[in-house]
């Protein structure tokens, strides 16, 4: 009897999802790029008088050059708001009538606003890249490969419960290959799909392969939330206990609202996950809630029912599950730690705990199914919100940080090309992909 052709995704739906992802990326980048500068800019203080014109608000002007005492600014085509000697308030280009500033003007550093007691000169993106500490970036690059080795171990532990015997070396290779596909062929072949298909080929267990890959992904995401929540709580306690300091706009005046919101958000997510997990795995609660009866009545594919039975195999393996969560906590701490090193390389001043709290949330948001590949536009916008709107660091620095936490892992993802090019892991066939995607849609995400 011929097998029915697996259903394919509707082209209109696929096109709409692609359009949504592109729109999110464009809007996010448009907003972020509108707030960064390629060149250094100086901030003239509000109330400062320059050539008899009083500045009515802090004004950013591109820097041409600077010395230990002066700064030369480029006023060409710069819109400024000043009060003229006549008392008239004018908003116009600085080098046009009636302001008539020269295109280049040298001012004492004392004319600038103060940031942390120093004249406020914001480094542009070009300067940040040129002055970045290469040793710190190298350290970030080295440690960001650690999760590949930890998650391979975690996945191997989960497969052992399903009596699936893959060696650690096989799990590690599949990790690298899966990330290569997710990074360089997004939307075509998800890395998780590759792992499911190749594991099924080796073990002959398609459903169990899918269950272990998805459970591994879920544990990883929960670990990401836990890292963010713990870091935010610790940093919140640290800043709340200080009577004053340079970091955080609310230091000494109550808890930092941003950190408090992170604690509440992550705490709610973890509480909901805990309650849902207990309800799902508890035999008594499943009977009281009628979960088994509901699953039997619903017209669900046999694949889903088989997956449910496979998941229940973890019910009595709490020690193993706890071990995988421990691995996940360590693994998911690496990216924000690498981000902290990269941030310091770019001259960022936010406390260590803020990097550990904010970067996991950015990574979590970027992994949602509706987000563009690699979270383009989303990661930048979230990091800018966390680090810049609080007045701690600059838009250029947050943009550079976003690129670091995106491209440093990609350098490791390239290692998967070694096995792909050698033909060890060729692209799965369209039939295999359609079968798995129709039964269990999986989205590419970071390890």
Protein Blocks (a to p, Z undefined) as FASTA:
>chain_A
ZZdddddddfklmmmmmmmmmmmmmmmmmmmmmmccfbdcddddehiaeehiacfbdcdd
ddfbdcfkbccddfehpacddddfkopacdddfkbcfklpafbdcddfklpcceehiacd
dddfklmmmmpcfklmmmmmmmmmmmmmmmmmmmmmmmmmnopacdfklmmmmmmmmmmm
mmmmghklgfklmmmmmmmmmnopaklmmmmmmmmmmmmmmmmmmmmmmmmmmmmmmmmm
pgbdjehjkgoiacafklmmmmmmmmmmmmmmmmmmmmmmmmklmmmnommmmmmmpccd
fklmmmmmmmmmmmmmmmmmmmmmmmmmmmmmmmmmmmmmmmmmnopabdfklmmmmmmm
mmmmmmpmkbcehhiojlmmmmmmmmmmnomacfklmmmmmmmmmmmmmmmmmmmmmmmm
nomaccddfklmmmmmmmmccddddZZ
